[in-house]
Amino acid sequence: MAVGRALRQLGEDLATWRRLRHLTVVEVADRAGVSRDTVLRLEKGEGSTLENVLRVARALGVLDELARALDPYATDVGRLRADETLPARVRRPASGKKP
């Protein structure tokens, strides 16, 4: 359910950005290098590939904001752990339980 809500919200946000920029679906599709149907699916919250989401975000001029929103060091947890050395790999013990 949470993923579905996020897809719908992301789609609504992309559609709002498109309208704020006074762009048609076809114009965004052309700028993003995707089909009109792809843009419509995204705006309806039906999803697409991550690459297509990023292409559309770039076409709308919001790619940098989207990337910054995922910056772990911009969060409280990230700032608290900024000095820690991150492991190259995370492995669970053979029992599968967290230590």
N, C-alpha and C positions, 0 to 999 in steps of 0.2 A: 504494500500500500504506500509506504513512504517513497519508494522509487517512482511509482505512478504519479503521486502528487508532485514530486520534484520535476518530472518530465513535463507535466501540465504547466507548472509555474515557469519553468524555463521557456517553454513554448510561448506562453503569454508574454513573458519579458522580451523575447526576441521579436514578437509581433509588435509590441509597444515601441521598441527601439526602431523598428522599420518605419512605423508610422511617424514617430518623432522626426525621423530623417526625411520624411516625405518621399519614401521609396516604394515602388510597387514590388510585388513578389517576384516578378520577372526580372526587374532590375537587380534585386538582391541575388537571385539565382545566377544571373550573368556575372556579377562581380565576384561571387563565391566560386564559380566554376562548377555549380551543381544544377540539377534540374529544378524546374518550378515545383514539381511534385515533392521533391525533397524538402524544399523550404516550407511548403504547406504542411507536410507531415510533421516537421519540427514544430511549427507554430501550433499545431493541434495537440502537441504533446505525445505524438505517436513514436517519437524517437528516430534515430538514424545512427550512423557511425560517429564516433568521437571526432574523427577528421572532418566530417561534414558540419558538425556543430561548430568546430573551430573555424572552418572556412566561412560560415555564415556570420559568426561573431566578428571575424576580421572584416568582412564586407560591411558590417554595420558600425565598425569603428570601436568595438568593445572587447576586442581580443585581449588587450593588455589588462583591462579590469578583471576579466574572467580568470586570467592566469594569476593575477595578484590575489584573487579571492581564495585560491588554493594554496597559497604560500604558507607552509606550516610554521614558519618563523614569525608570521604576522599574528599568531594566536598566543594566548597566555601560556599554553603548554609548550609551544615551540620556543618561546622566549625563555621559559624556565629551564629548558633543556638545551639551549643553544650552545652551551660550552661542552656538552657531552660528545664523546666520539661515537658516532653511529656505527653499529656493526655492519659489515659488508653483507652478511646474510643473517636471517633470523631462523633458528631451528628450534623445534620443540624436542623435549626429551623423548626417548623411545616410547614411554608410557602414554605420550600424547597430552599429558597434563601440563599446565603452565607451572613454572617454578614458583 
